Amino acid sequence: MAEASTVTLADMAGIEALEEVRMYQICDLAGNLRWPGVLQPLIKSALVTGPSGSGKTTFGQALAGTSEAPVVRVTATELVGGVSGESEERITEVFEQAATLSPCVLLLEKLDVVAPKDSNATKGLERRICTQLSSCLASLKTKHKDKQVLVLGETSRPEKLDWDLRGSFDLEVFMAIPTEEARGKILKNDVELKLYERERLQETLVCVAFTERNTGPWQHVARCM
């Protein structure tokens, strides 16, 4: 299901620790959703790696927020079907949904769980999933080349990911554990947000005090704010 993101790259702390060339490419990722075709070669997908808790999902949401695009989040296990051909159908549907919502950021989380390297398990199910994902990623530059879609695959174990699928992404971005300075910025951002929310709550309570004898008090609160 698509959702709006309230996070932007400006809200992320520690992202400046990425290599300068990566930062340029990251800006391209956000820019491609607003001005498709301006930047060459066009980046349509990226594999985001890093330890758990390093901000991979937040990074994807921040790119969407910066580009004012909706986010479609899908855990890789949701793509696995119980009968032959169902997994491929689900993968295709997810990519088609993202194309329909263009501009859109599609987040595919925990890819290594369903697309492991050198796996012959479950009668080739993983191989079919890898092949279909690679095919859909390729379609971003053919069938959906005019759509403003950015696909971000996420994994904390890139070494376990199928090699062919890994190579299907245009770019890899590594998210390291935030430094002490970055953690301080994250805490500062969070505290400022909480203080802002508390201030808005106080304003709401003040408005409620003036609606004691009125019907439909929340309509009056809305007028006050």
C-alpha positions, 0 to 999 in steps of 0.5 A: 500500500502506498503511503506519503513520507514526511522524512526528507534527506535534510532530516537524516543525520550521518548521511554526509559520511557517505563518499562524495561520489555516492552523495552525488548519485543519491541526489540524482536518485531524488532528482530523477523522480522530478526531472526524468531523463535530465541526468544520464545515465538514468538511475532507476534502482539501487541496492541499499546495504548496511547493518540492521538499524543503520537507516536503510528504510529511513533512507528510502523514505527520505528520498521519497519525501525529498521528491514528494513521491509516495512510498510502496513498502514490500517485505520480500517474503510477501512476494512468495506465493504458494503455487507455481507462478504466483510469486512471479505474478505478485512481483509483476503486480508490485512493479506495475502498481509502482508504475501506476503511482508514478512518481513513486519509490518502491522499497523491497525489504530483506531481499536476501531472504527470498533471493539467496546466493547459490540456492537450489532449495524449494525446487527452484522457487528462489531462482524464479523469484530472482529471475522475475525481479531481475526482469522487472528491474530491467523493465524500468528502462524499457517498458516503464522507461517513461515512468518516474519509478525508483526501486530500492532493494534493501538487505543487511547481508549483501554477500548472501544475495543472488549475484545476478539479482545484485548486478541488476541494480544500477547502484549500491549504497552502503549505510554505515552505523551512525557515528557519535556525532551523527547519533547526536544529530539524530537525537537532536532532530527527534527531540525537536520533533517531540517538542514541536508536537508537544507545543501543538498539543498544548495549542490544541488543549487551549482551543478545547478550553474555549469549546466547553459549551459548544457542539462539535468542539473539534470543528472549533478547534480546527478554526483556532489552529 
